[in-house]
Amino acid sequence: MVKTALMTAAIFLAAPAFAFAQDKCYDGADSQAAMTECADAALKKSDQTLNELYKQIEARLSDDADTKKLLVQAQRDWIRFRDAECDFQTAGAAGGSVVPMLVAQCMDDLTQSRIEDFESYLNCEEGELSCPVPAAN
């Protein structure tokens, strides 16, 4: 009984409220498996957006091999961080059927944050020294 209450609390505390409100998929989800599918679909969509932005940044760095190499390394390190952070964030629900959904939601949240970073790189003002990505031509 206590474990069930803790698992229920973990769902609501670990899952951002806006994720449920933002995606109508959850409205029709009537099981844990369906909710996990919704979380996976949201992550897939975010990952696709991130990959598109990454390719745009990569293209702008086509004449700068050193900075492009730093981008590749930063992204690899970010993926390792994202995975480790989500493992940590969901540790309290370990072994429960809710874990795959919580991991997908965590990964989606962090991916959305990375998307914001990439968008800011792509929209830097000309001459901004803190921006590693050149302005579009």
FIKOLZA-1660 file (N, C-alpha, C; in steps of 0.1 Angstrom, whole numbers, plus 5000, padded with zeros to 4 digits):
% residues 137
   i   px   py   pz ch aa at
   1 5008 4988 5000  A  M  N
   1 5000 5000 5000  A  M CA
   1 5009 5013 5000  A  M  C
   2 5019 5013 5009  A  V  N
   2 5028 5024 5009  A  V CA
   2 5035 5026 4996  A  V  C
   3 5040 5015 4991  A  K  N
   3 5047 5015 4978  A  K CA
   3 5039 5020 4967  A  K  C
   4 5026 5017 4967  A  T  N
   4 5017 5022 4957  A  T CA
   4 5015 5037 4958  A  T  C
   5 5014 5041 4970  A  A  N
   5 5012 5056 4973  A  A CA
   5 5025 5063 4969  A  A  C
   6 5036 5057 4972  A  L  N
   6 5049 5064 4968  A  L CA
   6 5050 5064 4952  A  L  C
   7 5046 5054 4946  A  M  N
   7 5047 5053 4931  A  M CA
   7 5038 5064 4925  A  M  C
   8 5026 5065 4930  A  T  N
   8 5016 5075 4926  A  T CA
   8 5022 5089 4928  A  T  C
   9 5028 5091 4939  A  A  N
   9 5033 5104 4942  A  A CA
   9 5045 5107 4933  A  A  C
  10 5053 5097 4930  A  A  N
  10 5064 5098 4921  A  A CA
  10 5060 5102 4907  A  A  C
  11 5049 5097 4902  A  I  N
  11 5044 5101 4889  A  I CA
  11 5041 5115 4889  A  I  C
  12 5034 5120 4898  A  F  N
  12 5029 5134 4898  A  F CA
  12 5041 5144 4901  A  F  C
  13 5050 5140 4909  A  L  N
  13 5061 5149 4913  A  L CA
  13 5072 5149 4902  A  L  C
  14 5075 5137 4896  A  A  N
  14 5085 5137 4886  A  A CA
  14 5081 5141 4872  A  A  C
  15 5068 5139 4869  A  A  N
  15 5063 5143 4856  A  A CA
  15 5058 5157 4856  A  A  C
  16 5064 5165 4848  A  P  N
  16 5060 5179 4847  A  P CA
  16 5045 5181 4844  A  P  C
  17 5038 5189 4851  A  A  N
  17 5024 5191 4848  A  A CA
  17 5021 5196 4834  A  A  C
  18 5030 5204 4829  A  F  N
  18 5027 5209 4815  A  F CA
  18 5028 5199 4805  A  F  C
  19 5035 5188 4807  A  A  N
  19 5036 5177 4797  A  A CA
  19 5022 5171 4795  A  A  C
  20 5015 5169 4806  A  F  N
  20 5001 5163 4804  A  F CA
  20 4992 5173 4798  A  F  C
  21 4993 5186 4801  A  A  N
  21 4984 5196 4795  A  A CA
  21 4988 5199 4781  A  A  C
  22 5000 5198 4778  A  Q  N
  22 5005 5202 4765  A  Q CA
  22 5002 5191 4754  A  Q  C
  23 5001 5179 4757  A  D  N
  23 4999 5169 4748  A  D CA
  23 4986 5162 4750  A  D  C
  24 4977 5163 4740  A  K  N
  24 4964 5157 4741  A  K CA
  24 4965 5141 4741  A  K  C
  25 4976 5136 4737  A  C  N
  25 4977 5121 4737  A  C CA
  25 4973 5116 4751  A  C  C
  26 4977 5123 4762  A  Y  N
  26 4974 5118 4775  A  Y CA
  26 4960 5117 4778  A  Y  C
  27 4952 5126 4771  A  D  N
  27 4937 5126 4774  A  D CA
  27 4931 5112 4772  A  D  C
  28 4935 5105 4761  A  G  N
  28 4930 5092 4758  A  G CA
  28 4937 5081 4764  A  G  C
  29 4948 5083 4771  A  A  N
  29 4956 5072 4777  A  A CA
  29 4949 5066 4789  A  A  C
  30 4946 5054 4788  A  D  N
  30 4938 5047 4798  A  D CA
  30 4946 5036 4805  A  D  C
  31 4959 5036 4803  A  S  N
  31 4968 5026 4809  A  S CA
  31 4982 5032 4810  A  S  C
  32 4990 5025 4819  A  Q  N
  32 5004 5029 4820  A  Q CA
  32 5011 5028 4806  A  Q  C
  33 5008 5017 4799  A  A  N
  33 5014 5015 4786  A  A CA
  33 5010 5026 4776  A  A  C
  34 4998 5030 4776  A  A  N
  34 4994 5041 4768  A  A CA
  34 5000 5054 4771  A  A  C
  35 5002 5057 4784  A  M  N
  35 5008 5069 4789  A  M CA
  35 5023 5069 4785  A  M  C
  36 5029 5057 4786  A  T  N
  36 5043 5056 4782  A  T CA
  36 5045 5058 4767  A  T  C
  37 5035 5053 4759  A  E  N
  37 5035 5056 4744  A  E CA
  37 5035 5071 4742  A  E  C
  38 5026 5078 4749  A  C  N
  38 5025 5093 4747  A  C CA
  38 5038 5099 4750  A  C  C
  39 5045 5095 4761  A  A  N
  39 5058 5101 4765  A  A CA
  39 5068 5098 4755  A  A  C
  40 5068 5086 4749  A  D  N
  40 5078 5082 4739  A  D CA
  40 5075 5090 4726  A  D  C
  41 5063 5093 4723  A  A  N
  41 5060 5100 4711  A  A CA
  41 5064 5115 4712  A  A  C
  42 5062 5121 4724  A  A  N
  42 5067 5134 4726  A  A CA
  42 5082 5135 4726  A  A  C
  43 5089 5125 4731  A  L  N
  43 5103 5125 4731  A  L CA
  43 5108 5124 4716  A  L  C
  44 5102 5115 4709  A  K  N
  44 5106 5113 4695  A  K CA
  44 5104 5126 4687  A  K  C
  45 5094 5134 4689  A  K  N
  45 5091 5146 4682  A  K CA
  45 5102 5156 4686  A  K  C
  46 5105 5157 4699  A  S  N
  46 5115 5167 4704  A  S CA
  46 5129 5163 4698  A  S  C
  47 5132 5150 4698  A  D  N
  47 5145 5145 4693  A  D CA
  47 5146 5149 4678  A  D  C
  48 5135 5148 4671  A  Q  N
  48 5136 5151 4657  A  Q CA
  48 5139 5166 4655  A  Q  C
  49 5132 5174 4663  A  T  N
  49 5135 5189 4662  A  T CA
  49 5149 5192 4666  A  T  C
  50 5154 5185 4676  A  L  N
  50 5168 5187 4680  A  L CA
  50 5178 5183 4669  A  L  C
  51 5175 5172 4663  A  N  N
  51 5184 5168 4652  A  N CA
  51 5184 5177 4640  A  N  C
  52 5172 5183 4637  A  E  N
  52 5171 5193 4626  A  E CA
  52 5180 5205 4630  A  E  C
  53 5179 5210 4642  A  L  N
  53 5186 5222 4646  A  L CA
  53 5201 5219 4646  A  L  C
  54 5205 5207 4651  A  Y  N
  54 5219 5203 4651  A  Y CA
  54 5224 5203 4637  A  Y  C
  55 5217 5198 4627  A  K  N
  55 5222 5198 4613  A  K CA
  55 5223 5213 4608  A  K  C
  56 5215 5222 4612  A  Q  N
  56 5216 5236 4608  A  Q CA
  56 5229 5242 4614  A  Q  C
  57 5231 5239 4627  A  I  N
  57 5244 5244 4633  A  I CA
  57 5256 5238 4626  A  I  C
  58 5255 5225 4624  A  E  N
  58 5266 5218 4617  A  E CA
  58 5269 5224 4604  A  E  C
  59 5259 5228 4596  A  A  N
  59 5260 5234 4583  A  A CA
  59 5267 5248 4584  A  A  C
  60 5263 5255 4594  A  R  N
  60 5269 5268 4596  A  R CA
  60 5284 5267 4600  A  R  C
  61 5288 5256 4606  A  L  N
  61 5301 5254 4610  A  L CA
  61 5310 5246 4600  A  L  C
  62 5304 5245 4588  A  S  N
  62 5311 5237 4577  A  S CA
  62 5325 5242 4574  A  S  C
  63 5328 5255 4576  A  D  N
  63 5341 5261 4573  A  D CA
  63 5350 5262 4586  A  D  C
  64 5345 5256 4597  A  D  N
  64 5353 5257 4609  A  D CA
  64 5354 5243 4616  A  D  C
  65 5363 5236 4611  A  A  N
  65 5365 5222 4616  A  A CA
  65 5367 5221 4631  A  A  C
  66 5374 5230 4637  A  D  N
  66 5377 5229 4651  A  D CA
  66 5364 5231 4660  A  D  C
  67 5356 5241 4656  A  T  N
  67 5344 5244 4663  A  T CA
  67 5334 5233 4661  A  T  C
  68 5334 5227 4649  A  K  N
  68 5325 5216 4645  A  K CA
  68 5328 5204 4654  A  K  C
  69 5341 5202 4656  A  K  N
  69 5345 5191 4664  A  K CA
  69 5341 5193 4679  A  K  C
  70 5341 5205 4683  A  L  N
  70 5337 5208 4697  A  L CA
  70 5321 5206 4698  A  L  C
  71 5314 5209 4688  A  L  N
  71 5300 5207 4687  A  L CA
  71 5297 5192 4689  A  L  C
  72 5304 5184 4681  A  V  N
  72 5301 5170 4681  A  V CA
  72 5304 5164 4695  A  V  C
  73 5316 5169 4701  A  Q  N
  73 5319 5164 4715  A  Q CA
  73 5309 5169 4725  A  Q  C
  74 5305 5181 4724  A  A  N
  74 5295 5187 4734  A  A CA
  74 5282 5179 4733  A  A  C
  75 5278 5175 4721  A  Q  N
  75 5265 5168 4719  A  Q CA
  75 5266 5154 4725  A  Q  C
  76 5278 5148 4723  A  R  N
  76 5280 5134 4728  A  R CA
  76 5280 5135 4744  A  R  C
  77 5286 5145 4749  A  D  N
  77 5287 5147 4764  A  D CA
  77 5273 5150 4769  A  D  C
  78 5265 5158 4762  A  W  N
  78 5252 5162 4766  A  W CA
  78 5243 5150 4766  A  W  C
  79 5244 5141 4756  A  I  N
  79 5236 5129 4756  A  I CA
  79 5239 5120 4768  A  I  C
  80 5252 5119 4771  A  R  N
  80 5256 5111 4783  A  R CA
  80 5250 5117 4796  A  R  C
  81 5251 5131 4797  A  F  N
  81 5245 5138 4808  A  F CA
  81 5230 5135 4809  A  F  C
  82 5223 5137 4798  A  R  N
  82 5209 5135 4798  A  R CA
  82 5205 5122 4803  A  R  C
  83 5211 5112 4798  A  D  N
  83 5208 5098 4802  A  D CA
  83 5211 5096 4816  A  D  C
  84 5222 5100 4821  A  A  N
  84 5226 5099 4836  A  A CA
  84 5216 5107 4845  A  A  C
  85 5213 5119 4841  A  E  N
  85 5204 5127 4848  A  E CA
  85 5190 5121 4849  A  E  C
  86 5185 5115 4839  A  C  N
  86 5172 5109 4839  A  C CA
  86 5172 5096 4847  A  C  C
  87 5183 5089 4847  A  D  N
  87 5185 5077 4855  A  D CA
  87 5184 5081 4870  A  D  C
  88 5191 5092 4873  A  F  N
  88 5191 5097 4887  A  F CA
  88 5177 5102 4891  A  F  C
  89 5171 5110 4882  A  Q  N
  89 5158 5116 4885  A  Q CA
  89 5147 5105 4888  A  Q  C
  90 5148 5094 4881  A  T  N
  90 5138 5084 4882  A  T CA
  90 5141 5072 4891  A  T  C
  91 5152 5074 4898  A  A  N
  91 5157 5063 4907  A  A CA
  91 5147 5059 4918  A  A  C
  92 5139 5069 4922  A  G  N
  92 5129 5067 4933  A  G CA
  92 5118 5057 4929  A  G  C
  93 5116 5056 4916  A  A  N
  93 5106 5047 4910  A  A CA
  93 5111 5034 4905  A  A  C
  94 5124 5032 4907  A  A  N
  94 5131 5020 4901  A  A CA
  94 5123 5007 4903  A  A  C
  95 5122 5000 4892  A  G  N
  95 5115 4987 4893  A  G CA
  95 5100 4988 4890  A  G  C
  96 5095 5000 4890  A  G  N
  96 5080 5002 4887  A  G CA
  96 5077 5003 4873  A  G  C
  97 5064 5001 4869  A  S  N
  97 5060 5001 4855  A  S CA
  97 5060 5016 4850  A  S  C
  98 5060 5025 4859  A  V  N
  98 5060 5039 4855  A  V CA
  98 5074 5045 4850  A  V  C
  99 5084 5037 4853  A  V  N
  99 5098 5042 4850  A  V CA
  99 5100 5045 4835  A  V  C
 100 5096 5037 4826  A  P  N
 100 5098 5041 4812  A  P CA
 100 5092 5054 4808  A  P  C
 101 5080 5057 4813  A  M  N
 101 5073 5070 4811  A  M CA
 101 5081 5081 4817  A  M  C
 102 5085 5079 4830  A  L  N
 102 5092 5090 4837  A  L CA
 102 5105 5093 4830  A  L  C
 103 5112 5083 4825  A  V  N
 103 5125 5085 4818  A  V CA
 103 5122 5092 4805  A  V  C
 104 5112 5088 4798  A  A  N
 104 5109 5095 4785  A  A CA
 104 5105 5110 4787  A  A  C
 105 5098 5112 4798  A  Q  N
 105 5094 5126 4801  A  Q CA
 105 5106 5134 4805  A  Q  C
 106 5115 5128 4813  A  C  N
 106 5127 5135 4817  A  C CA
 106 5136 5138 4805  A  C  C
 107 5137 5129 4796  A  M  N
 107 5145 5131 4784  A  M CA
 107 5139 5141 4775  A  M  C
 108 5126 5141 4775  A  D  N
 108 5119 5152 4767  A  D CA
 108 5121 5165 4773  A  D  C
 109 5120 5167 4786  A  D  N
 109 5123 5180 4792  A  D CA
 109 5137 5185 4789  A  D  C
 110 5147 5176 4791  A  L  N
 110 5160 5180 4789  A  L CA
 110 5163 5183 4774  A  L  C
 111 5156 5176 4765  A  T  N
 111 5158 5178 4751  A  T CA
 111 5152 5191 4747  A  T  C
 112 5140 5195 4753  A  Q  N
 112 5134 5208 4751  A  Q CA
 112 5143 5219 4755  A  Q  C
 113 5150 5217 4766  A  S  N
 113 5160 5227 4770  A  S CA
 113 5172 5228 4761  A  S  C
 114 5176 5217 4755  A  R  N
 114 5187 5217 4746  A  R CA
 114 5182 5224 4733  A  R  C
 115 5170 5222 4729  A  I  N
 115 5164 5228 4717  A  I CA
 115 5165 5243 4719  A  I  C
 116 5161 5248 4731  A  E  N
 116 5162 5263 4733  A  E CA
 116 5177 5268 4732  A  E  C
 117 5186 5260 4737  A  D  N
 117 5200 5263 4735  A  D CA
 117 5204 5264 4720  A  D  C
 118 5200 5254 4713  A  F  N
 118 5204 5254 4698  A  F CA
 118 5197 5266 4691  A  F  C
 119 5184 5269 4695  A  E  N
 119 5177 5280 4688  A  E CA
 119 5185 5293 4691  A  E  C
 120 5189 5295 4703  A  S  N
 120 5196 5307 4707  A  S CA
 120 5210 5308 4699  A  S  C
 121 5216 5296 4697  A  Y  N
 121 5229 5296 4689  A  Y CA
 121 5226 5301 4675  A  Y  C
 122 5215 5296 4670  A  L  N
 122 5211 5299 4656  A  L CA
 122 5206 5313 4654  A  L  C
 123 5203 5320 4665  A  N  N
 123 5197 5334 4664  A  N CA
 123 5206 5344 4671  A  N  C
 124 5219 5341 4672  A  C  N
 124 5228 5351 4678  A  C CA
 124 5229 5363 4669  A  C  C
 125 5232 5374 4676  A  E  N
 125 5234 5387 4669  A  E CA
 125 5248 5387 4663  A  E  C
 126 5249 5393 4652  A  E  N
 126 5262 5394 4645  A  E CA
 126 5273 5400 4654  A  E  C
 127 5284 5394 4656  A  G  N
 127 5295 5399 4664  A  G CA
 127 5294 5395 4679  A  G  C
 128 5284 5387 4683  A  E  N
 128 5283 5383 4697  A  E CA
 128 5294 5373 4700  A  E  C
 129 5303 5377 4708  A  L  N
 129 5314 5368 4711  A  L CA
 129 5311 5356 4719  A  L  C
 130 5300 5355 4726  A  S  N
 130 5297 5343 4734  A  S CA
 130 5289 5333 4725  A  S  C
 131 5288 5336 4712  A  C  N
 131 5280 5327 4704  A  C CA
 131 5290 5319 4695  A  C  C
 132 5290 5305 4696  A  P  N
 132 5299 5297 4688  A  P CA
 132 5295 5295 4674  A  P  C
 133 5283 5299 4670  A  V  N
 133 5277 5296 4657  A  V CA
 133 5276 5309 4649  A  V  C
 134 5282 5309 4637  A  P  N
 134 5281 5322 4629  A  P CA
 134 5267 5324 4624  A  P  C
 135 5264 5337 4622  A  A  N
 135 5251 5341 4617  A  A CA
 135 5248 5335 4603  A  A  C
 136 5236 5333 4600  A  A  N
 136 5232 5328 4587  A  A CA
 136 5235 5339 4576  A  A  C
 137 5238 5334 4564  A  N  N
 137 5242 5343 4553  A  N CA
 137 5229 5347 4546  A  N  C
% end
